[in-house]
Amino acid sequence: MTLVGPSLVPVIATANSQTAIGVEGELVEVEARVSGRGHGATIIVGLPDRAVTEARERVRAGVIASELWWPKGRVVVNLAPGNVPKLGPRHDLAMAVAILAASDQLPRERAGKVLVLGELAFDGRLRPVHGALIAAETARRVGLEALVCPRACASEAALVAGLPVHGARHLTEVVAWLRGELELPLAVPARGVVPADSPDLADVRGQPLARRALELAAVGGHNMLMVGPPGVGKTMLARRLPGLLPALDETTALEVTRVHSAAGVLRPGSGAIRRPPFRAPHHGASAPALIGGGAGPRPGEISLASGGVLFLDELTEFSRSALEALRQPLEDGELVVARAAGRVRFPARVQLVAAANPCPCGGAGGCTCTNERVERYRARLSGPLVDRLDLVVRVDAPDPEALSRDRPEATQIVAARVAAARDWQAARGQSIPNARLELAELERLGIASDARDLLERAAATGRLSARRQVRVLRLARSVADLAAAGSVAREHVGEALGLIPRGAGLG
Amino acid sequence: MNGPAVRLLERGSAEWPANLAHLGAAEPKRLYVRGPLSLTDACAEPAVAMVGARAPSAAGERFARTLARELAEAGVTVISGLAVGIDAAAHAGALDGAGRTIAILGCGIDRDYPRRNAALAKRIAAAGAIASEWGPGVEPAPWRFPVRNRIVAALAQATVVVEATRRSGALITADHALALGRDVLAVPGAPWLDLGGGTLALLRAGAAPVGGAGDVLDALGVQMEVEPAPGEPPTGVAGVLWAELRRRPRRRDALALSTGLAAGVTSAALAELELDGLVVEERDGTLSALEPSRRRPVNSSGRGA
């Protein structure tokens, strides 16, 4: 091809980049206008953030390091549409391609037919960026022919079917490919390595009742509260819940992967997320950290946990505002963040697991708290969020006898029982977890008369509000499902009665 | 407060309980009362004061409630101070037995104090009597509680202490009872527990030990016929768990593992045992077995010797 010097007639070229608003991708057209007039300045317009403005220096350095030349005249780069915020260094490569095309160093037509994504280093290398998966979806949606992205992101992007994805390591490779001088290898989807940190339930010794509660939580999708002194294994138990849950279906897997891709927490080569995620934000986490937001906006912990488990250790230490912020998304299973650019939806279908000390002193080795202190503390454990924790289990330090006698089952065995119970639910046409069944539906599925008697007897003690009775029946339904029972039987209600919050007080 | 109307008794009024005169100079000048029960009528029958710790063990609370129920069923009036813990259990037990109960407050007659017992207070006001020497609007104050204890002791023929530490206010009631020449009885507790300290001191000082309602009825001179236990020991899985807990109290996990029963089966059976009053769970999660009530008073023959 022939290289020509700067023309007095402005030359315009377009490359395609992409930005994400939440988990939705938006095509960004990067236009470069090169003219012989002016004083050699490079200007970037189109709602760029700071990292984008700084791209000028990176792109220039990268182009020169790649033994290409920088146009001598005035260079104006426009990122369109102008009303969408462009964040981060992901547009570097598209800017370089557009400028090189406008200065006739690349075929302009070909540059406009693909999506190019990546951050440039001063030496022209391509650095990985967040959200390659969402970029690939965007490219496919708008009908572009291929995606070129940094090699490290290529296997993530290749999870999207029906779009050729090429990974490149250096700007020179991209230029050569666009010129037709080089073939870039076609990326293959990441294989999905099984994460090494899926711990086994067999490690939890001496806690048969807590293990059983975890199993029931997995069967019915019940939100769960573990109450016990520090250091007795509450976190250990919580971490084992995802292992008991079935693998994510295709739709959910892609949705979860997109969220993780958007947040940039997808590990290179990990492939689509097919196991329920587990997130355990620290109790110092702010409301925005939990539910997401900020520029972008970025998904919060509840969205990163969608499809899996959100674990709140030391529940009473979380700020009221943070817990309050979680309530609505927990109810709706999704989160809507209003932004200038429009409303952004994030998924938020989580199973909540929380842990708390039984009293202010922690209760290890005998409690020394007065009744009044305990009551004040318990009051903090109430409120709209805690009301959504259906299953409450006490977790104590196992005594030596229990430790020596216990032969815990492995995750694989328990997970198989959970899967069978969930199949049982699916077979009767149930599409929501037991935890969300209404009373009428629970009645329709069947409750034995002596099971009702037991519930009424427990209610007569005055410790079971109507609301709690429904919770008991939901839990009892999960017990019944584990036993592959049609109707809820008396012993199912009996077991459930031991797993609800205990109200104190006489009268 | 939207309870029944408050009536004011003064010394010499018809409903004024005669046994308050034993207090001498300390006899209250007036009593505010609400609830349908007449104090005179209630104290004309055998009457017992039941007091104890505000933070009792779950087993102690359960024992107090059962004891109060059995005494109420035998026609005994149960008097206490509406504090949380043993006091509340005593009142609740008497109501369980559809018997008479009187609560003496350490604050104004219209106060719902302590708040935790508000629902219980409502039931007492509907079926028994709530009384105070302080009129509407008087705030609870620390000094009022020991002072009110003299009335609790004076109204009853005997005072039963269920669980009490050495510093418990219940011992003040027992002191008043002794000073008035009334009987004092104490439920033996575990000497290695704080809650056993107060009752141990009373037993050393000559209080009569209480192992059940029969001991209290004996002290009151109430003749009682007994019928065979309606509560048989549990059978089946529940029986296995109950027997194991009877040997030694323990937590749920240890119980499941020592009996070799599955966690779910254990939980289901424990729920039944708890509802039957045969197992009780302490705040630290320890479960203990309770005896099925062996005898049940049928008819009381009023005041004996």
Interface residues (C-beta under 8 A of the other chain):
Chain A: G206 Q207 P208 L209 A210 R211 R212 P358 G363 G366 C367 T370 N371 E375 R394 D396 P398 D399 E401 A402 R405 D406 L454 R457 A458 T461 G462 V479 L482 R490 E491 H492 V493 G494 E495 L497 G498 L499 A504 G505 L506 G507
Chain B: R54 A55 R65 V84 A88 A89 H91 A92 R116 N117 A118 A119 L120 A121 K122 R123 R250 R251 R252 D253 A254 A256 L257 S258 A262 A263 G264 V265 T266 S267 A268 A269 L270 A271 E272 L275 R283 D284 G285
